[in-house]
Amino acid sequence: MLQTCLFPAAGYGTRFLPATKSLPKEMLPIITKPLVHYGVEEALEAGMDNMAFVVGRGKRALEDYFDISYELEHQIAGTSKEPLLTDIRKIMGSCTFSFTRQNEMRGLGHAIYTGKTLVRDEAFGVILADDLCINEDGENVLSQMMRIYERYRCSIVAVMEVEREQTKSYGVVSGRFIEDDLLMVDDMVEKPDPSEAPTNLAIIGRYILTPDIFDILEHTKPGKNGEIQITDALKTQAKQGMVLAYKFKGRRFDCGSIDGFMEATNFFYAKEYKK
């Protein structure tokens, strides 16, 4: 059983300026719950109870969210508003939270490497909170990936098919299918031009990584945009052993974009408030 889920959360969220000038993008609300709340719920449902955050300057709101607000709780105690805190109280009572700071924005690979101090010498999950994933017909995405990890004990990335012209916005994988929806990776390319993309299978913000990824990241040189890319490290890991790509069941909202954020908001509004 994996215990730790890592949340890289040091990015600036510039597509949502000026809101993200003082508010972490992970705290942007989908109706009444911030994006990070959905991510922690997903990790908890997958059996992980140690939530580890890699944060940056101006991200204090993330720590405060998963802490007791004595003044607020005192003010609403015994009122009709108190039940609105039920979900967050449940999370706070079920998980531990730890935080470390990424002092430089040097890419997702560097952010994950920075989280090494928070992760035990074991495999761990990774959730990018601005990728909001749901599966109304069964297990959430990270739980699905856990079932695969229990069988193969290797790093796993979640992938989805995208339009060919969108590959320039994603890490893209290629390989051979060993099961329905499960690919053994032989290559990964970070944000390839559509004409050079090996496939249209794009990595989204769900990973299960084995601890040897830290040694690989330590020796991974900057790649695309001068950043340390997790795709480059995973490509090395695939050549040394095995990395799987899983076409997950469910739906993903790209809440790092305004269009995706509004799509998620409208979806959850219709789901929760138009019954």
N, C-alpha and C positions, 0 to 999 in steps of 0.2 A: 504494500500500500504506500503510495506517495503521500508525503505529509506537507510539503511546501509548494506554494504557488507564488511565483515571482511576478510582480507587476512593474515593468519599466514605465515610469511616470514622470520623467524629467523634461519632456519636450515642452516647447513654448506654446503650441496650439495656435500658430499665427493665423490660420484660416478663420479663426473666430475672434480676432481682434475687433474692437477694443475689449470685449468681454473677458478675454483670457489675459489681459494685462495684469489683473489681480486675482483672477479665478482660474485654478487649474482646469485644463480641458476635461480631465477625468471627473471633475465635479459638475460639469454641465448636466442639467437635469433632463431626463426623459419623463415628462409629466412630474411626478413627485420624488423620483429616486435618481440620484446621480449615476452616471455611467459606471463608476467604479463599484457602486453597490451591486449592480447586476453582475459584474465580473466576480466579485467576492462570493455572491450567492452561487454562481456556477462552479467555482472552485470548491466550495463547501459541499455542494451536492455530489461532486466527484470524489469526496472523501478526504480532501485536504483541509487542514485546520491551522496551518502556519502560513499567514499571509505576509509576504516580504515585499517591501516597496523600495524601488530605486527612484528617488525624488531629486528635485533641484531647487534652486532658490525660488521662493514665492509659492511653495507647495504646502505650506503649513496647514491649509484647510483640509488636506487629506488626513493628516494626523488627528486634527480636531474632530473630524466626522466620525472617526472610530473611537471616540472617547466620550466620557460622560459630560453632559452640559448641565451642571448643577442648577444654574439659574433658570434655564428653560424648563427643566424637569420639575422644579419647584413651582413655577408659574402655572404649568398645565396639569399638575397632579390632581386627579379626581375630576377633571373636566372631560368633555367629549373629544378633546384633542389628544388626550394621552394615548389612546389606541393607535394613533398614527406613528408612534415610535416603536410599535411592536416588532416590526421586521428588523430594524437596526439594533434593538436590544437583543434580539435572538442571535444576530451575527456576533455582536460583541461578547455574548456569553458563550459562544461556541468556538471562537478563534483566538489566536494570539496574533499580534501585529508588530512587525519590526520594520525599521526604516534606515536607509543609508542614503548618502547624497552622491550624485554624479556631478563632479565639479566642472566637467567639460562635456559639451554636447558632441560626442564623437561617434554617433551611430548606435543602432540597436545592439550590435554585437558588443560594443563597449559598455552599454548600459547593463546588459546581462552579465558581463564579466564583473562589473562593479558590484553586482548582487552576490558574488561568491561568498562574501563574509556572512551573508544571511542564510545561505543554503548549506545544509549538512552534506556530507560526502555520499549523496544518494541522488537518484533521478528526481526531477522536479518539473512542475508545470509552469508554463508562462502564458499569461493573458495580457493582451493589449486591450485596455478597457474601451478604447474608442472603436473597436470592432465588437459590436453588440450582436451576440448570436443567440438564437432561440431554436428549439425544436418542439413544436406543439404535439408531435406524435410519439414522443418517447424521450430517451435520455438526452441531456444536453451534450454539446460538442465535446467538452473536456472529459465527460464520463464515457462517451463513445471511444475516445482515444485511450482512456485508461484500460478498457477491455482489450484493446490491441496491444498495449504495452505489456499487459499481464502475460500475453502469449509470446511476444517477440523480444521484450527486454532491450529495446534500442530506442534511439531518438525518433520522434514522429512529428511531422508537421501537418497541419490541416490545410487542404487546398480546395479550390473551387474553380470551375471553368469560367473564364471571362472572355469578353469580345477581344479579338486579336489586337485591335488598336489600343486596348487598355493594358497590355503587358508592360508598357513602359512605366507603369505605376506600381509594379509588384515584383517580388522575387518569383521566378518561374522555375518549375521543376520538369525533369524528363526522366524516363526510366521504363521499366516493364511491369505490367500488372501481375501480381502473384495471387491476388484474390479480387473478387468484385470490389471496386472502389478502393483498392489498396495497391500502391505502387512502390516498388523497390527503386529508390532514387539512384541514378548514375550521374546526373548533372543538375546544377542549380545556377541560375544566372540572375543577377540583381538588376531589375528594371531594364530589360532588354528592349531595343527598338523592335517594333512589331515584325519587321522583316527579318530579324535575327533571332526571335524567340523560338526556342526548341519545341514548345507546346503552348497551349493556352491555359495550363494548369497553374493558377496563381496561389501563392502562400498567403493565408490570412492570419490574424493575430492569435493563434492557438498553437502551442508547442508542448511537447514533452521532451525533455533533454536529459541525457545521461551525464554524470558529473565530469567525464573526460572532456566535455565541451570546453571547460574552463582552461585546460592546458592548451587546447587547440586555439582558443581565442587569444590567449596570451601571446601566441606566435603568429597570429593572423595580421597581415599587413593591411593598411588602409586600402579600400577598394573604391567602389563607385562613390563619387562626390567627396573623396578623401576621407571617408568614414570607415570604421571597422564594421563590416557587414556580417550578420549572423548567417546569411546565405553562403558566404565564402567559407566560414568555419564548418558549416554543415556539409558543404561539398567535400571538404577534406575528411570529415568524419565518415561520409559515405564511401570514400575510397579506401579508408582504413578498416572499415567494418560494415555497418549497415544503417541506413536511414530510410524510413518509410514515409510516404506521403499518403494521406487519407482523405478521400472525397467524402466529407462529412454529410450527415443527414440533418437538414434543418435550413435555417435562413440566417443570413448575415447582413447586418446594416453597417455601412461604412460611416460611422458617426464622427469620423475625423473630417468629413466633408459636410458642407451645409445641406446639400441635397439629401445625403444619407441620414443626417440628423433629423431633418424634417420628415423623411419617410418613416423613421423609427417612431418619432413623436406621434404622427398620425396613426400608425399601426397600433401603438399601445393605448392611445386615446380611444380608438374604436373598440379595442379588446376589453378595456377596463371600464369605460364610462358609457358605452352605448349598448348595454346588455338589455 
